[in-house]
Amino acid sequence: MPKTWSGKIMRRVLAAISNGQAPGDVSTLANPEVVDSITQLVR
């Protein structure tokens, strides 16, 4: 993943989802709805 601000947020979100935690604030992502899709895939 690119080492940009959005990439840093996405890495944090992916780590949280993989650990079964809430992803936190995703409002600054370009497509925050993708977090819901990823969460559904993991569960």
PAVEXFI-780559 format. One record per residue: x, y, z of N, C-alpha, C in turn. Coordinates in steps of 0.1 Angstrom, whole numbers, plus 5000, padded with zeros to 4 digits. Last residue first. Layout:
XYZXYZXYZ
...
# end
This chain:
484148885079483248805088482648695081
485548985057486248925068485448845077
483549105042484348995036485048915047
482549305058481649195054482449075049
484849475058484349415070483449295068
484849555031485949475037485549405049
482449705031482649585022483749495027
483049905049481949815052482049685043
485150035035485449965048484349875052
483950155014484750035011485049955024
482950395022482050285021482750155019
484950585019484750525032483850405032
486850674997485750594996485450525009
488850845007488150884995486850804993
488850905043489150825031488350865019
487951055064488851115055489251035043
486250885079485650995071486651065061
486750685096487250665082486650775073
487550615129487150725119487650695105
487250265135487450405139486950505128
486849995132487850055124488150205127
486849775161486149875153487249955144
488449455158488149585164487449675155
489549225148488249225153487849345160
491949245134492049215149490649205155
491149325110491749195111491849145125
490349585116489349485111489949345113
492849705123491749695132490749595129
494249685099494749615111493649605121
492649845082492749705079493249625091
493050095095491650035094491749885091
495750135091495150125105493850065105
495850135063496550035070496050025084
494250375059493750245054494550125061
495950565069494650545075494150405071
498050545051498250525066496950495073
496850615027497350475029497550445044
496350885032495150785030495650645032
498950965033498150985045496950895044
501050715018500450845019499550855031
502550485009502850555021502350695021
500550234993501350354993501450415007
500849885000500050005000500950125000
# end
